[in-house]
Structure formats: C-alpha cells, structure tokens
Amino acid sequence: MPALARRRLATVAAALVLAATAPATAAQAAPGSPAALREVLFVGNNWDGTADVIESSGDFERIGRINVVPDKEQRMAEIKADPIKWIYFMGIRNSVGEGHDQFVDDMYATPDGSAMVVSRPSFADVVSLDLATGAVKWRFPVSGYRADHMAVSPDGTRVAVSASTSNTVHVLDIETGRQIGSFATGDKPHENVFSRDGKYIWNMSIGEVNTALDAPWLDWTKGDRRITVADATTFRQVKVIDMRQRLDAIGLKEYSDAVRPAAFSPDESKLYFQVSFFNGFFEYDVATDRITRTKTLPKNPATSEDRTTWVNDSRHHGITMKPDGTKLCVAGTMDDYATVVDRTTLREGPLVPVAKPYWATVSGDGKSCVVSESGADRVTAIDFATGEKTASVAVGDHPQRVRPARVPADWTGPAAR
C-alpha cells in the first residue's frame, strides 16, 4: 500500500477510536440529547423556607440554594382570608413548628434534574420548583391543612405525600403534579417508603404528637397508629400492621407503637424502625410478621426525662442503612448524638456529638451517613467504616430532611429574575 494511503487510513482509524472513546458527558451535551447530571444532596431548611444543594460526598460543599416559598405572599393572603386555614397555620407554628413556620419538609428531584418537588407543611401543599429559574411549575394542595413526609418511586415518576390532618396519602405524577391516586391511613400519616420494585407503598402513622399526654399509661390517647401497606397501582390497602400487638407479644407494653422513620434491609426481609419516646430501634421480620430484636441506645445524661420536653414525641428520629446492609446509622435526636450500628451484632460505634439531629441518609458514594443537625444549622457526615465524623457544612435555619438527588452538572442556583 502506498505511504500516502497508509497515512490516510491511520488518520481515519484514529478518528474512529476518538469517537468511540469520547466521554459519555460529551455525548450528553450534544444538541437534542439529555443534559449531563451530577449527584447531590437536597437539604430542607424548614424554618427559613430554603433548600441547600450540597455535594453528595467528599467535603459536602454547598453548591447553591433555592427559595422554596417564592409564592409566599400569595399563599399568606389566601390563608389570612380563610379563618380555618389561619387557625391551622398558627397551630402548626405554635406546636410542631416550635414557634416557627414550617416551609419545607421533604424534597425530591424530577428524573431529568430540572425541578425540585417540595412538600410545604404550613402551606398544606406540594410544589414543583424550576431549578433554573426558581419559579413554581405546578402546585398541588393536599387534603386537610398540613403536608408532611414524601417518598419517590424507584423509577422517579411518582411522589407520595402524607396529608397529616386528613389521614391520607396522595400519589402524584412528579412531572405534572396530577394526582394518580390516594389511600387512607391511620392517624397523622408520617413516613412513606416505596418497595424496591415500586409495587407497594408503606405508610407509618404516628398519631397525636402535639399533646402533653405523654405518660405511658396515656398512650391510648394518641390515636390510631399503624403501618398501612398499599398497592402502588390500585391504591388499595394490602395490609395493616399494628405494632401495639407485636410489642405486647414481646412484653413491651410500656412502649409506644407510633412508628417513626424506618429503613428496609437491601432484600426487604427486615424493617428497622424507631418509635416515639424510645432511645433505640426495633428489627421487624416481614415474613414472620414479628419483632425479632430490640436495640436500646445510650441516653444522654443531659437530656431531660420529662417526655413533654421532647420535640413532637421524638427521642430518636432518623435511621438509614449502608447500601450493602451491614451498618445502620441512627440519629439520636433529643440525646444530641448520632451513631453507626453494626447490623449483625447491633453493637453501636462512637457516639458522635451533633445538635438535635433530625434525619439520616446515605452519601452518594455509600461510604458515609449524613445527618442534619437541626440545632446547629449544619449537615454532618459520619464514616460508616470508623463511625467517626468526617465533615460538616453550614446550611440554613433548622435543616430536617436530607435527600439524594440529581441536578444539571453545571447548576449553581436559580438564575436571577
């Protein structure tokens, strides 16, 4: 073959190799193709009505912030014009809000990373906020007068939200805000969890957490507390689990049956859950329908034993599991610590001092537990391997929920309007 022909062939071959090995992000950036996304964590700052977006691992640096109440004036005008809405609004402020309005409870991203979907307790709604502009894309008023915890389906297309004063869970199309279905729950629905295959929704109702009737013998006044398992397609009730019966069966009649945050094992054979007033958690075997283990965690000597001083009947509020199922991470809310627990032995690691931790989730790389320090306005990472604190980052006023999400790779906050 002539030398010139060989050089031309080599040039063509090199071009083909470069095209074949070009980074995926470059292909995504091509016209008409999906934008490149980056993994982040959403942090809901409940009292100041903002959400911080931070790196999902490493130093957890803050990337940007979004105002989750851009329509605040309009919503407040509606509330002030309706005496019943105003009564509930003030009730939220002076009870669960600890003297503050609750502007953001839970958050998720749409699958394409273009919007943040937020539940807003004081405004009794769910909104979708455009991450590019900060504008409201859609709004869904929940039934009743308060919106609470949410969950997103495994495919990211549906979001379930607890309407806590109407004992209802609404399931919405995450792109349009249209209600797909709903189902009834026990009193004051709280946490929601989709099964891994997306076929079922588990809802935990916590009952009345705002009364001072907190003595064990008055537990019956707290209402109908149960786990409701619903079909995620038909929204029919599949199963009801009353933990009162399961606790009584193992001699724990003095313990509350109000199931708070919960985490499934990777194979969903076990459920680990917290209850009101208890410094610890339980292991529940799904197949045999019974509580199999109890883990009591240390009390902080500085924590008052007066239950009426514990926020919303919490003692510990926040539990998550390492992706491989070997470790749990627990937020000891009223005891001001967080700790990693070995799932096999249930032995806890170091008690990491944190200020009123209100949630626990997993970092993007799966190596750390991330807790929100609602008492110190920061988010702190704890290494699953060592149980030691590795990073902290300042966020807004009273961070609560922390959720993994994906946003455009170059996103730094809404554009000025």
Residue, then its C-alpha position, 0 to 999 in steps of 0.5 A: m500500500p502506498a505511504l500516502a494511503r497508509r497515512r490516510l487510513a491511520t488518520v481515519a482509524a484514529a478518528l474512529v477510536l476518538a469517537a468511540t472513546a469520547p466521554a459519555t458527558a460529551a455525548q450528553a451535551a450534544p444538541g437534542s440529547p439529555a443534559a449531563l447530571r451530577e449527584v447531590l444532596f437536597v437539604g430542607n431548611n424548614w424554618d427559613g423556607t430554603a433548600d441547600v444543594i450540597e455535594s453528595s460526598g467528599d467535603f459536602e460543599r454547598i453548591g447553591r440554594i433555592n427559595v422554596v416559598p417564592d409564592k409566599e405572599q400569595r399563599m399568606a393572603e389566601i390563608k389570612a382570608d380563610p379563618i380555618k386555614w389561619i387557625y391551622f397555620m398558627g397551630i402548626r407554628n405554635s406546636v410542631g413548628e416550635g414557634h416557627d413556620q414550617f416551609v419545607d419538609d421533604m424534597y425530591a428531584t424530577p428524573d431529568g434534574s430540572a425541578m425540585v418537588v417540595s412538600r410545604p407543611s404550613f402551606a398544606d401543599v406540594v410544589s414543583l420548583d424550576l431549578a433554573t429559574g426558581a419559579v413554581k411549575w405546578r402546585f398541588p394542595v393536599s387534603g386537610y391543612r398540613a403536608d408532611h413526609m414524601a417518598v419517590s418511586p424507584d423509577g422517579t415518576r411518582v411522589a407520595v405525600s402524607a396529608s397529616t390532618s386528613n389521614t391520607v396519602h396522595v400519589l402524584d405524577i412528579e412531572t405534572g403534579r396530577q394526582i394518580g391516586s390516594f389511600a387512607t391511613g391511620d392517624k397523622p400519616h408520617e413516613n412513606v417508603f416505596s418497595r424496591d420494585g415500586k409495587y407497594i407503598w408503606n405508610m407509618s402513622i404516628g398519631e397525636v404528637n402535639t399533646a402533653l399526654d405523654a405518660p405511658w399509661l396515656d398512650w391510648t390517647k394518641g390515636d390510631r397508629r399503624i403501618t398501612v401497606a398499599d398497592a402502588t397501582t390500585f391504591r388499595q390497602v394490602k395490609v395493616i400492621d399494628m405494632r401495639q400487638r407485636l410489642d405486647a407479644i414481646g412484653l413491651k407494653e410500656y412502649s409506644d407503637a407510633v412508628r417513626p422513620a424506618a429503613f428496609s434491609p437491601d432484600e426487604s426481609k427486615l424493617y428497622f424502625q424507631v418509635s416515639f419516646f424510645n432511645g433505640f430501634f426495633e428489627y421487624d421480620v416481614a415474613t414472620d410478621r414479628i419483632t425479632r430484636t430490640k436495640t436500646l441506645p445510650k441516653n444522654p445524661a443531659t437530656s431531660e426525662d420529662r417526655t413533654t420536653w421532647v420535640n413532637d414525641s421524638r427521642h430518636h428520629g432518623i435511621t438509614m442503612k449502608p447500601d450493602g446492609t451491614k451498618l445502620c446509622v441512627a440519629g439520636t435526636m433529643d440525646d444530641y448524638a448520632t451513631v453507626v450500628d453494626r447490623t449483625t451484632l447491633r453493637e453501636g460505634p462512637l457516639v458522635p456529638v451533633a445538635k438535635p439531629y433530625w434525619a439520616t441518609v446515605s452519601g452518594d458514594g455509600k461510604s458515609c451517613v449524613v445527618s442534619e443537625s437541626g440545632a446547629d444549622r449544619v449537615t454532618a457526615i459520619d464514616f460508616a467504616t470508623g463511625e467517626k465524623t468526617a465533615s460538616v457544612a453550614v446550611g440554613d435555619h433548622p435543616q430536617r430532611v436530607r435527600p439524594a438527588r440529581v441536578p444539571a452538572d453545571w447548576t449553581g442556583p436559580a438564575a436571577r429574575 
